[in-house]
Amino acid sequence: MVRFDARDPAGPVEAWAADGRLAALPVDPRLLGHGSGFGSAAGPLLVLSAHADDETLGAGGLIALAVRSGRAVTVVVVSDGAGSHPDSTTTSADALRHERAAEARAALDELGPGIELVLMGVADGGLQEARVDIRTRLASVVADVRPAVVLAPWRGDGHRDHRVLGEIAAELVRGAAADADAGAVSAGAGGAGPEAVGADLAPALFEYPVWLWHWGAPDHPDVPWADLVRVELDPEARAAAARALDRHASQLRPLSSRPGDEAVLRPDFVAHFRRDAEVFVRSEPPEPAQPVSAQPASAQPESAPHEPVLPETAQPEPAQPEPAQPQGTRFDATHARQADPWGVTTRWYERRKRAITLASLPDERLGSVLEIGCSIGVVTAELAERASSVLALDVSEVAVGHARARLADRPHVRVEQADVTRGLPDSGPFDLVLISEVGYYLDPDQFERLLDDVERVLAPAGTVVACHWRHGADDFRQSGDDVHAALLRRPGLLPVAHHDEDDFVLDVRSRDGRSVADRTGLR
């Protein structure tokens, strides 16, 4: 399992230059509008980009060549790019959204005149959540453009947004291939000529790597050498691509000298895109082609082996762990990279959610508290204001270190490293147990066992509070809603409060089912 952070040094460009296979890659004439058959002719080129700058990094030279040869080019930038600097204190997400849109237009103008730009404005880092809407909108674009070639991010690139968009592109091309097959059969039966059949040819799909050049090396097992092709760039195309990349100033240069405003694209990474050729992954249609509508509803998109915490995402996106890897290992890496990886001290979403959670606790004085998943101790500190004692647990030793430093002046707070899938510490009873943003990292059986342990250490009138994100992530083993459904099935825990909105769900359950008014003598 490869883990990487875009802020770390990229693999050296010299290693690739020294490997003879890169220079010897074959050329697929369809990329340049030549050849015959599937995806033939110098028809329109459709370029799909997860974030403004992906298309310039991965295919800027090819776009310049296509425009110069007279091909119509349409570029669709799917996300708004507002998540590139989540920790910035000088530039708002809205300002970044507008800046990156302007950079995208300026970059395409450097590649050639007349390039159509479509900005879809999907939330940065949220392509998986908007998948159905994106697919519907892109299907309309494909129908309008009728491209001969579609370029999309490589599905194996290691970035979740890149994978999702690559999968959507593959679905659309599969559907187009099925439609072309059906059109060919219909035309043949009706006696139509080859022009009628050719008009319905599906586009060829090629995928462009971006983050491969950061985490990869020539001998890395996940480099798809058998499917790689190259496009030679002449000096004019290379110069146009270089000018276009320079237009993405918000990604190449710091927004300011303040922490959180660092450049996203390191110079050693950008060096990979100054070569005299661009590399693509050839993606052939399946045999036989199957329309997406015919696929079973339960079919899951293929997963990629590398999905790191990247500046393009609005929150950390840790990779799916290997079965033998301890849970704490990946979270140690996350916390080692960033002091506050989930933005709990800076993001209004997190601060608001925390306020709602604390206001939902039915007792003013909390007594003895167990917090499962304390992270860096921000919620812990607020619990400590109302508690007689707090035991805070986290699987990450690095997070525990941060929390202990934050809470060093609270002698009634104890922070311990613990993997709760192996059981809770032999302590208690606890008047309050808080389970926040933890349950979806456990599979259903593990979470049921955790709830068994929680009930074992819960005081006779104790309260359990759970709060979880409702959207998906690739390393979740169940949904936030599934976590809360399991809690609500516990007959010994009575409902006290419930709050749900699109983004998170909060449940307060207790062995004492009285309302706050009953507890405080108001009725």
SEVEXPA-743656 format. One line per field, with one value per residue (C-alpha): x, y, z; residue in one letter. Coordinates in steps of 0.02 Angstrom, whole numbers, plus 50000, padded with zeros to 5 digits. Example, Ala and Ser with C-alpha at 12.3 -4.5 7.8 and 13.67 -1.06 7.14 Angstrom:
2
c1 = (50615; 50684)
c2 = (49775; 49947)
c3 = (50390; 50357)
residu = (A; S)
END
This chain:
523
c1 = (50000; 50078; 50049; 50106; 50082; 50092; 50196; 50334; 50471; 50418; 50511; 50659; 50625; 50800; 50748; 50617; 50734; 50862; 50736; 50733; 50554; 50482; 50564; 50519; 50332; 50223; 50122; 49934; 49882; 49706; 49770; 49823; 49664; 49735; 49695; 49532; 49406; 49357; 49380; 49440; 49464; 49516; 49353; 49324; 49433; 49346; 49459; 49390; 49481; 49446; 49529; 49585; 49768; 49748; 49714; 49864; 49981; 49926; 49878; 49923; 50040; 49916; 49780; 49895; 49932; 49747; 49699; 49839; 49780; 49605; 49518; 49378; 49427; 49312; 49382; 49268; 49335; 49224; 49272; 49278; 49456; 49410; 49490; 49670; 49717; 49601; 49710; 49734; 49696; 49718; 49615; 49437; 49369; 49256; 49405; 49500; 49349; 49347; 49536; 49551; 49412; 49504; 49667; 49584; 49523; 49692; 49784; 49675; 49699; 49886; 49856; 49762; 49611; 49433; 49445; 49274; 49283; 49144; 49156; 49042; 49076; 49065; 49137; 49324; 49354; 49170; 49161; 49113; 48967; 48909; 48943; 48767; 48746; 48918; 48881; 48715; 48791; 48940; 48827; 48744; 48915; 48966; 48803; 48831; 49017; 49017; 49204; 49319; 49434; 49400; 49543; 49512; 49617; 49697; 49595; 49752; 49823; 49802; 49684; 49503; 49431; 49541; 49484; 49300; 49307; 49405; 49274; 49133; 49224; 49244; 49059; 49011; 49126; 49060; 48884; 48934; 49016; 48857; 48754; 48876; 48859; 48670; 48679; 48791; 48669; 48522; 48611; 48665; 48489; 48422; 48552; 48634; 48806; 48969; 48947; 48790; 48877; 49035; 48935; 48891; 49067; 49105; 49251; 49419; 49464; 49639; 49684; 49820; 49924; 49962; 50007; 50091; 50242; 50246; 50230; 50289; 50456; 50495; 50500; 50347; 50227; 50077; 50150; 50042; 50185; 50087; 49953; 50060; 50076; 50162; 50134; 50288; 50279; 50365; 50445; 50289; 50175; 50299; 50309; 50120; 50100; 50233; 50146; 49979; 50048; 50122; 49947; 49899; 49987; 49882; 49950; 50130; 50169; 50124; 49969; 50067; 50205; 50078; 50061; 49928; 49968; 50109; 50121; 50027; 50137; 50318; 50452; 50520; 50345; 50315; 50479; 50393; 50280; 50421; 50465; 50463; 50322; 50160; 50110; 49936; 49856; 49765; 49592; 49508; 49320; 49267; 49218; 49074; 49026; 48892; 48785; 48794; 48606; 48626; 48751; 48686; 48642; 48756; 48911; 49045; 49175; 49348; 49458; 49631; 49776; 49837; 49723; 49820; 49789; 49806; 49793; 49655; 49538; 49441; 49487; 49609; 49573; 49675; 49701; 49613; 49726; 49803; 49723; 49880; 49913; 49865; 49730; 49844; 49981; 49887; 49818; 49992; 50047; 49898; 49931; 50118; 50088; 49967; 49939; 49751; 49714; 49525; 49522; 49428; 49497; 49475; 49327; 49157; 49078; 49180; 49156; 48968; 48953; 49051; 48937; 48781; 48854; 48900; 48732; 48643; 48717; 48571; 48670; 48761; 48887; 48950; 49032; 49151; 49176; 49247; 49288; 49321; 49421; 49487; 49606; 49704; 49596; 49490; 49324; 49411; 49457; 49275; 49213; 49341; 49258; 49101; 49172; 49246; 49360; 49393; 49475; 49511; 49564; 49635; 49714; 49852; 50002; 50041; 49865; 49880; 50041; 49956; 49807; 49917; 50009; 49844; 49776; 49933; 49856; 49703; 49752; 49581; 49604; 49695; 49737; 49784; 49826; 49705; 49632; 49451; 49425; 49528; 49417; 49398; 49511; 49457; 49396; 49232; 49089; 49066; 48922; 48950; 49028; 49059; 49087; 49120; 49179; 49245; 49111; 49126; 49309; 49249; 49159; 48983; 49040; 49179; 49060; 48933; 49071; 49120; 48940; 48942; 49096; 49018; 48865; 48979; 49070; 48918; 48850; 48671; 48604; 48740; 48724; 48799; 48822; 48868; 48901; 48955; 48980; 48844; 48938; 49054; 49242; 49347; 49416; 49245; 49188; 49008; 48909; 48876; 48691; 48730; 48830; 48684; 48560; 48663; 48661; 48474; 48445; 48511; 48353; 48437; 48480; 48330; 48312; 48352; 48395; 48415; 48482; 48512; 48555; 48630; 48808; 48802; 48689; 48690; 48606; 48597; 48542; 48536; 48490; 48399; 48270; 48210; 48210; 48316; 48161; 48128; 48309; 48312; 48142; 48052; 47910)
c2 = (50000; 50164; 50316; 50487; 50670; 50801; 50909; 50778; 50775; 50697; 50553; 50617; 50655; 50590; 50413; 50413; 50493; 50357; 50219; 50178; 50118; 50293; 50354; 50192; 50200; 50175; 50314; 50291; 50389; 50413; 50540; 50650; 50619; 50489; 50308; 50219; 50118; 50150; 50334; 50377; 50539; 50712; 50738; 50840; 50815; 50813; 50836; 50801; 50878; 50849; 51013; 51165; 51127; 50938; 50955; 51071; 50958; 50797; 50848; 51031; 50991; 50876; 51008; 51135; 51014; 50978; 51161; 51197; 51054; 51126; 51005; 51069; 51054; 51059; 51056; 51017; 51062; 50969; 51035; 51216; 51200; 51290; 51157; 51180; 51281; 51224; 51299; 51470; 51618; 51746; 51678; 51616; 51465; 51581; 51686; 51528; 51468; 51626; 51633; 51455; 51479; 51630; 51532; 51391; 51512; 51599; 51433; 51372; 51536; 51500; 51329; 51399; 51499; 51438; 51307; 51288; 51285; 51210; 51242; 51122; 51194; 51032; 51046; 51011; 50839; 50793; 50705; 50539; 50619; 50708; 50559; 50536; 50721; 50729; 50579; 50651; 50819; 50742; 50627; 50784; 50858; 50699; 50701; 50882; 50872; 50698; 50680; 50564; 50556; 50580; 50618; 50590; 50575; 50405; 50297; 50231; 50403; 50394; 50542; 50504; 50641; 50581; 50402; 50447; 50556; 50423; 50294; 50407; 50435; 50247; 50221; 50350; 50277; 50102; 50167; 50253; 50092; 49995; 50126; 50118; 49928; 49945; 50079; 49971; 49825; 49938; 50021; 49854; 49787; 49942; 49943; 50105; 50145; 50155; 50342; 50311; 50180; 50284; 50431; 50329; 50272; 50286; 50393; 50321; 50345; 50389; 50429; 50550; 50521; 50667; 50605; 50449; 50561; 50603; 50432; 50323; 50262; 50163; 49997; 50029; 49881; 49994; 50085; 50019; 50001; 49886; 50018; 50175; 50275; 50440; 50597; 50690; 50878; 50998; 51157; 51261; 51140; 51126; 51315; 51332; 51200; 51287; 51455; 51376; 51294; 51459; 51532; 51422; 51539; 51493; 51316; 51354; 51495; 51529; 51633; 51724; 51692; 51635; 51451; 51364; 51468; 51359; 51315; 51157; 51099; 51074; 51119; 50941; 50879; 51010; 50958; 50798; 50903; 50993; 50841; 50834; 50707; 50674; 50502; 50427; 50264; 50179; 50120; 50004; 49972; 49808; 49660; 49650; 49829; 49841; 49995; 50064; 50047; 49858; 49844; 49779; 49918; 49839; 49854; 49952; 50061; 49989; 50059; 50129; 50077; 50253; 50385; 50506; 50664; 50793; 50982; 50971; 50887; 50978; 50852; 50708; 50560; 50418; 50263; 50099; 50008; 49840; 49703; 49679; 49864; 49927; 50060; 50181; 50178; 50274; 50399; 50425; 50476; 50592; 50680; 50688; 50786; 50912; 50974; 50987; 50874; 50888; 51075; 51056; 51221; 51322; 51260; 51332; 51163; 51080; 51220; 51222; 51033; 51034; 51168; 51069; 50911; 50993; 51082; 50915; 50837; 50820; 50857; 51018; 50927; 50774; 50673; 50539; 50546; 50423; 50497; 50372; 50451; 50611; 50658; 50813; 50846; 50994; 50918; 50842; 51015; 51071; 50912; 50940; 51106; 51012; 50844; 50780; 50663; 50623; 50472; 50513; 50376; 50380; 50246; 50365; 50390; 50552; 50620; 50568; 50667; 50822; 50799; 50777; 50938; 51030; 50963; 50967; 51090; 50979; 50854; 50771; 50724; 50566; 50536; 50360; 50271; 50127; 50023; 50004; 49856; 49760; 49813; 49962; 49990; 49910; 50069; 50157; 50165; 50318; 50440; 50492; 50401; 50504; 50415; 50548; 50517; 50343; 50214; 50210; 50157; 49995; 49858; 49818; 49672; 49775; 49917; 49799; 49734; 49912; 49949; 49793; 49862; 50034; 49963; 49863; 50019; 50135; 50195; 50144; 50313; 50342; 50426; 50381; 50516; 50477; 50600; 50551; 50618; 50554; 50558; 50423; 50402; 50263; 50204; 50193; 50016; 50069; 50229; 50352; 50311; 50126; 50167; 50261; 50126; 50003; 50118; 50144; 49956; 49945; 49920; 49973; 50146; 50262; 50412; 50583; 50687; 50664; 50788; 50753; 50860; 50822; 50816; 50735; 50642; 50658; 50541; 50553; 50390; 50355; 50227; 50374; 50422; 50579; 50743; 50891; 50973; 50817; 50805; 50986; 50989; 51100; 50975)
c3 = (50000; 49944; 50053; 50001; 50039; 49902; 50018; 50024; 49891; 49726; 49648; 49546; 49364; 49326; 49373; 49236; 49110; 49142; 49110; 48926; 48929; 48943; 48782; 48694; 48730; 48577; 48497; 48478; 48322; 48388; 48513; 48369; 48269; 48150; 48117; 48088; 48184; 48365; 48406; 48232; 48136; 48189; 48280; 48437; 48590; 48761; 48913; 49086; 49233; 49418; 49467; 49369; 49324; 49306; 49120; 49099; 49196; 49113; 48937; 48906; 48762; 48676; 48693; 48610; 48467; 48444; 48434; 48310; 48199; 48193; 48310; 48421; 48604; 48756; 48933; 49080; 49252; 49375; 49548; 49604; 49672; 49833; 49943; 49887; 50042; 50183; 50319; 50241; 50355; 50216; 50071; 50086; 49995; 49895; 49840; 49790; 49692; 49587; 49570; 49509; 49382; 49312; 49310; 49212; 49078; 49067; 49053; 48911; 48819; 48821; 48742; 48595; 48538; 48542; 48680; 48761; 48952; 49058; 49245; 49340; 49514; 49614; 49789; 49791; 49865; 49844; 49676; 49753; 49844; 49685; 49572; 49504; 49464; 49381; 49273; 49217; 49172; 49083; 48983; 48915; 48872; 48781; 48683; 48632; 48592; 48512; 48543; 48449; 48601; 48786; 48906; 49091; 49249; 49272; 49389; 49472; 49507; 49696; 49717; 49756; 49645; 49501; 49524; 49532; 49376; 49283; 49329; 49270; 49105; 49082; 49119; 48988; 48857; 48893; 48869; 48707; 48646; 48681; 48589; 48443; 48438; 48436; 48302; 48194; 48206; 48166; 48020; 47950; 47958; 47872; 47735; 47789; 47721; 47818; 47847; 47949; 48054; 48077; 48141; 48294; 48337; 48522; 48579; 48627; 48810; 48867; 49047; 49100; 49257; 49372; 49546; 49476; 49446; 49631; 49713; 49570; 49507; 49350; 49443; 49551; 49530; 49498; 49348; 49202; 49078; 48962; 48935; 48923; 48762; 48728; 48626; 48567; 48594; 48477; 48548; 48514; 48608; 48753; 48767; 48764; 48900; 49007; 48990; 49032; 49188; 49246; 49243; 49391; 49511; 49663; 49652; 49603; 49724; 49906; 49934; 50070; 50195; 50325; 50377; 50272; 50118; 50052; 49868; 49822; 49677; 49725; 49596; 49596; 49554; 49419; 49336; 49279; 49168; 49077; 48972; 48783; 48783; 48876; 48936; 48934; 48990; 48848; 48901; 48779; 48782; 48864; 48757; 48737; 48775; 48909; 48938; 49113; 49132; 49114; 49255; 49423; 49544; 49673; 49563; 49652; 49566; 49564; 49701; 49679; 49789; 49827; 49897; 50007; 50102; 49964; 49964; 49833; 49957; 50091; 50225; 50243; 50132; 50207; 50101; 50137; 50260; 50222; 50327; 50431; 50460; 50634; 50632; 50723; 50591; 50458; 50583; 50653; 50479; 50461; 50627; 50596; 50435; 50508; 50685; 50653; 50504; 50513; 50545; 50709; 50775; 50615; 50513; 50553; 50512; 50650; 50776; 50747; 50758; 50921; 50995; 50946; 51023; 51188; 51199; 51175; 51331; 51454; 51613; 51652; 51761; 51669; 51807; 51743; 51554; 51428; 51257; 51118; 50977; 51057; 50915; 50968; 51121; 51068; 51121; 51271; 51335; 51328; 51411; 51549; 51593; 51647; 51705; 51867; 51770; 51587; 51508; 51325; 51204; 51029; 50920; 50861; 50973; 50882; 50914; 51096; 51110; 51041; 51157; 51310; 51270; 51249; 51414; 51519; 51642; 51673; 51809; 51804; 51620; 51566; 51382; 51329; 51167; 51139; 50998; 51053; 50936; 51064; 51208; 51323; 51474; 51636; 51717; 51748; 51775; 51664; 51673; 51492; 51344; 51187; 51020; 50888; 50709; 50752; 50716; 50527; 50539; 50621; 50529; 50594; 50703; 50780; 50818; 50898; 51011; 51054; 51103; 51212; 51300; 51316; 51402; 51516; 51580; 51579; 51746; 51796; 51737; 51609; 51439; 51270; 51137; 50957; 50815; 50639; 50463; 50346; 50181; 50117; 50115; 50043; 50210; 50296; 50335; 50358; 50345; 50484; 50471; 50494; 50650; 50726; 50676; 50777; 50928; 50915; 50916; 51094; 51201; 51363; 51296; 51289; 51173; 51245; 51092; 50905; 50778; 50594; 50444; 50275; 50340; 50512; 50632; 50822; 50946; 51135; 51218; 51404; 51535; 51612; 51482; 51570; 51476; 51529; 51604; 51708; 51762; 51819; 51904; 51779; 51770)
residu = (M; V; R; F; D; A; R; D; P; A; G; P; V; E; A; W; A; A; D; G; R; L; A; A; L; P; V; D; P; R; L; L; G; H; G; S; G; F; G; S; A; A; G; P; L; L; V; L; S; A; H; A; D; D; E; T; L; G; A; G; G; L; I; A; L; A; V; R; S; G; R; A; V; T; V; V; V; V; S; D; G; A; G; S; H; P; D; S; T; T; T; S; A; D; A; L; R; H; E; R; A; A; E; A; R; A; A; L; D; E; L; G; P; G; I; E; L; V; L; M; G; V; A; D; G; G; L; Q; E; A; R; V; D; I; R; T; R; L; A; S; V; V; A; D; V; R; P; A; V; V; L; A; P; W; R; G; D; G; H; R; D; H; R; V; L; G; E; I; A; A; E; L; V; R; G; A; A; A; D; A; D; A; G; A; V; S; A; G; A; G; G; A; G; P; E; A; V; G; A; D; L; A; P; A; L; F; E; Y; P; V; W; L; W; H; W; G; A; P; D; H; P; D; V; P; W; A; D; L; V; R; V; E; L; D; P; E; A; R; A; A; A; A; R; A; L; D; R; H; A; S; Q; L; R; P; L; S; S; R; P; G; D; E; A; V; L; R; P; D; F; V; A; H; F; R; R; D; A; E; V; F; V; R; S; E; P; P; E; P; A; Q; P; V; S; A; Q; P; A; S; A; Q; P; E; S; A; P; H; E; P; V; L; P; E; T; A; Q; P; E; P; A; Q; P; E; P; A; Q; P; Q; G; T; R; F; D; A; T; H; A; R; Q; A; D; P; W; G; V; T; T; R; W; Y; E; R; R; K; R; A; I; T; L; A; S; L; P; D; E; R; L; G; S; V; L; E; I; G; C; S; I; G; V; V; T; A; E; L; A; E; R; A; S; S; V; L; A; L; D; V; S; E; V; A; V; G; H; A; R; A; R; L; A; D; R; P; H; V; R; V; E; Q; A; D; V; T; R; G; L; P; D; S; G; P; F; D; L; V; L; I; S; E; V; G; Y; Y; L; D; P; D; Q; F; E; R; L; L; D; D; V; E; R; V; L; A; P; A; G; T; V; V; A; C; H; W; R; H; G; A; D; D; F; R; Q; S; G; D; D; V; H; A; A; L; L; R; R; P; G; L; L; P; V; A; H; H; D; E; D; D; F; V; L; D; V; R; S; R; D; G; R; S; V; A; D; R; T; G; L; R)
END
